[in-house]
Amino acid sequence: SGGGGRPEDEVTTMSLSEYFYEYLRNKYMLHPTVLLVAHGLLSAMEKHRGANSVVMLVSRVLSGEMDEATWRYTMHWRRLLKGLPLDSTRDFSIFVAILYPAARKEELQDLCLSYATHTTEPASASSALEFLVGRLLAKQEPRLRKWLKILKWKDTQHRNSFRRTEFLEIGSKLFPNIKRELVAEEYTLAAQRYGGERVPLEALAYVACCLDAMSIEVPPTEGGVEGTPRLKENPPEYSLQSAVRLI
């Protein structure tokens, strides 16, 4: 998204409950039918949440067990996948190199190896999402781990939470190309779940993941036509150490 604004795909900032309702309303139109189908789907997700990590995520967010920012972060993955083919393990390696531009080569290789051994199906966007959501739920997803570390380093009083002004100060330094109003909006959305004057550190780590992912774009293809995306030879460095220095 240019100019530090919001991504063009509004679904990356829509709450899951809104997305869920709008999808059913557009599909079934009649309010009683929407409610009936919604009840059936929620019951089914609760029953089968252990069978699939994406179902688990949706179920936990809709039930209030997890923060909405968790869902919105995964929608940035889907936004990227709209512009990328994913039909092989090589395609997956290209996807994660774009998704995690500052990750070490060894970390990306480990991620690709884990994906190859995790899925029994042919490589696809759905299997990639299932794999990464599983890592996210286990708190082993690279970007979430990075932001948990950064925010813990910033939490000098060991409160395990931040006030609005504290998080906006962090956001203005770490996300200079994102409008302050958008950072404030993300904090407000997270705060709605908790009330009070502080939001837990982990919840804000998911928010930071969303803000971080907003700047990721699919590179241009070779020759300006459809094909394999061309990666920069030396992507911008954005390590934990450089982030903490900014703070």
C-alpha positions in Angstrom: 0.0 0.0 0.0 1.5 3.3 -1.0 2.0 6.3 1.2 1.9 4.4 4.4 -1.9 4.0 4.2 -4.2 1.1 4.5 -3.9 -1.9 2.2 -6.3 -1.9 -0.7 -7.9 -5.1 0.4 -10.1 -3.9 3.3 -10.6 -7.5 4.5 -7.1 -7.2 6.2 -8.6 -4.7 8.7 -12.1 -6.1 8.9 -12.9 -8.0 12.1 -13.6 -11.7 11.7 -17.1 -11.4 13.1 -17.9 -8.7 10.5 -16.3 -10.8 7.7 -18.2 -13.9 8.8 -21.6 -12.0 9.0 -21.1 -10.1 5.7 -20.2 -13.3 3.9 -23.3 -15.1 5.1 -25.5 -12.0 4.5 -24.3 -11.7 0.9 -24.8 -15.5 0.3 -28.1 -16.1 2.0 -29.7 -12.6 2.1 -32.5 -13.4 4.5 -31.7 -12.6 8.2 -33.3 -15.7 9.7 -31.4 -17.9 7.3 -28.2 -16.1 8.0 -28.7 -16.8 11.8 -29.6 -20.4 11.2 -26.5 -21.1 9.0 -24.3 -19.1 11.3 -25.3 -21.2 14.3 -24.8 -24.4 12.3 -21.3 -23.3 11.2 -20.2 -22.2 14.7 -21.4 -25.5 16.2 -19.5 -27.5 13.5 -16.3 -25.4 14.0 -16.5 -26.0 17.7 -16.9 -29.7 17.1 -14.1 -30.1 14.5 -11.7 -27.3 15.6 -9.0 -29.9 16.3 -8.9 -31.2 12.8 -7.5 -28.2 11.1 -5.5 -25.2 12.3 -7.4 -22.7 10.2 -10.7 -24.0 11.7 -9.1 -23.8 15.1 -8.1 -20.2 14.6 -11.5 -19.1 13.3 -13.3 -20.9 16.1 -11.1 -19.4 18.8 -11.3 -15.8 17.4 -15.1 -16.0 17.0 -15.5 -17.4 20.6 -13.3 -14.6 22.0 -10.5 -16.9 23.0 -8.0 -15.2 20.7 -7.5 -11.6 19.5 -9.0 -10.4 16.2 -5.6 -9.2 15.2 -4.5 -12.8 14.9 -7.1 -13.3 12.1 -6.3 -10.0 10.4 -2.6 -10.9 10.3 -3.4 -14.1 8.4 -5.4 -12.1 5.9 -2.2 -10.4 4.9 -0.8 -13.9 4.0 -3.9 -14.4 1.8 -3.4 -11.0 0.2 0.1 -12.0 -0.8 -1.0 -15.4 -2.1 -3.5 -13.7 -4.5 -0.5 -12.5 -6.5 1.7 -15.6 -6.2 1.5 -19.1 -7.6 1.9 -21.8 -5.0 2.1 -25.2 -6.7 5.4 -26.6 -5.5 7.8 -26.5 -2.6 9.9 -24.0 -4.6 6.9 -21.7 -4.8 6.5 -22.0 -1.0 10.1 -21.0 -0.6 9.5 -17.9 -2.7 6.4 -17.1 -0.7 8.1 -17.2 2.7 11.1 -15.3 1.4 8.6 -12.5 0.5 6.6 -12.9 3.7 9.7 -12.7 5.9 12.1 -10.5 4.1 14.5 -10.1 7.0 14.6 -13.7 8.1 18.0 -15.5 8.0 18.6 -18.0 5.2 18.8 -20.8 7.7 15.5 -19.9 9.3 13.8 -19.9 5.9 15.3 -23.2 5.0 14.1 -24.7 8.3 10.6 -23.4 7.6 10.6 -24.9 4.1 11.8 -28.2 5.4 9.1 -28.2 8.1 6.5 -27.5 5.5 7.6 -30.3 3.3 7.5 -32.8 6.1 4.3 -31.4 7.6 1.9 -31.6 4.6 1.0 -34.9 3.0 -0.8 -33.1 0.2 0.7 -31.4 -2.9 1.9 -27.9 -2.3 -0.9 -25.3 -2.4 -2.1 -22.0 -0.9 -4.4 -23.9 1.4 -1.7 -26.2 2.7 0.7 -23.3 3.2 -2.0 -21.4 5.2 -2.8 -24.5 7.3 1.0 -24.9 8.0 1.6 -21.3 9.0 -1.5 -20.9 11.0 -0.4 -24.0 13.0 2.9 -22.2 13.7 1.0 -19.1 14.7 -1.2 -21.0 17.1 1.9 -22.6 18.6 3.6 -19.1 18.9 6.4 -20.4 16.6 5.6 -18.2 13.6 8.7 -16.0 12.7 7.1 -12.6 12.8 5.2 -13.2 16.0 8.3 -14.5 17.7 10.1 -11.3 16.6 7.5 -8.9 17.9 7.1 -10.8 21.2 10.8 -10.4 21.8 10.9 -6.7 20.8 7.9 -5.8 23.0 9.3 -7.8 26.0 12.5 -5.8 25.6 10.6 -2.6 25.6 8.5 -3.6 28.6 11.2 -2.3 31.1 8.7 -2.2 34.0 7.7 -5.8 33.4 4.0 -5.0 33.4 3.4 -7.4 30.4 1.1 -4.8 28.9 1.2 -1.3 27.4 -0.9 1.9 27.7 -2.1 3.5 24.5 0.4 6.3 24.6 3.3 3.8 25.1 2.3 1.7 22.2 1.8 4.7 19.9 5.3 5.9 20.8 6.7 2.5 19.9 4.6 2.4 16.7 5.7 5.8 15.5 9.4 4.8 15.7 9.1 1.2 14.3 6.5 2.0 11.7 7.3 5.5 10.4 5.6 4.9 7.1 2.2 4.0 8.7 -0.1 6.8 9.7 -0.3 7.3 13.5 -4.1 7.2 13.2 -4.0 3.6 11.8 -1.7 2.5 14.7 -4.1 4.1 17.1 -7.0 2.3 15.4 -5.3 -1.1 15.7 -4.7 -0.4 19.5 -8.3 0.5 20.0 -9.5 -2.7 18.3 -7.3 -4.7 20.6 -8.4 -2.7 23.7 -12.1 -3.4 23.1 -11.5 -7.0 24.2 -9.8 -6.1 27.5 -11.2 -2.8 28.7 -9.2 -0.8 31.2 -6.2 1.3 30.3 -3.7 -1.4 29.3 -3.6 -4.1 26.6 -1.6 -7.3 27.2 1.8 -7.5 25.5 0.9 -10.7 23.5 -2.2 -9.1 22.0 -0.1 -6.1 20.9 2.4 -8.5 19.3 -0.3 -9.7 17.0 -1.2 -6.0 16.3 2.5 -5.3 15.5 2.5 -8.3 13.1 -0.5 -6.7 11.2 1.3 -3.4 11.0 4.5 -5.0 9.9 2.8 -7.0 7.2 1.1 -4.0 5.7 4.4 -3.0 4.0 4.9 -6.3 2.3 4.2 -6.3 -1.4 4.6 -8.9 -4.2 7.7 -8.1 -6.2 7.3 -7.4 -10.0 7.5 -10.4 -12.3 10.3 -10.9 -14.7 9.9 -8.6 -17.7 6.7 -7.0 -16.3 4.6 -10.0 -17.3 3.0 -12.8 -15.3 5.5 -15.4 -14.1 7.8 -16.1 -11.2 8.2 -13.1 -8.9 11.6 -11.5 -9.0 13.1 -11.2 -5.5 15.6 -8.5 -4.6 19.1 -9.8 -4.1 19.5 -7.8 -0.9 16.2 -7.1 0.8 16.1 -4.4 3.4 17.6 -5.6 6.7 15.1 -5.5 9.6 16.6 -7.5 12.5 15.6 -7.5 16.2 18.8 -5.6 17.0 18.0 -2.8 14.5 14.4 -2.6 15.8 15.5 -2.3 19.4 18.0 0.4 18.5 15.1 2.4 17.0 13.3 2.2 20.3 
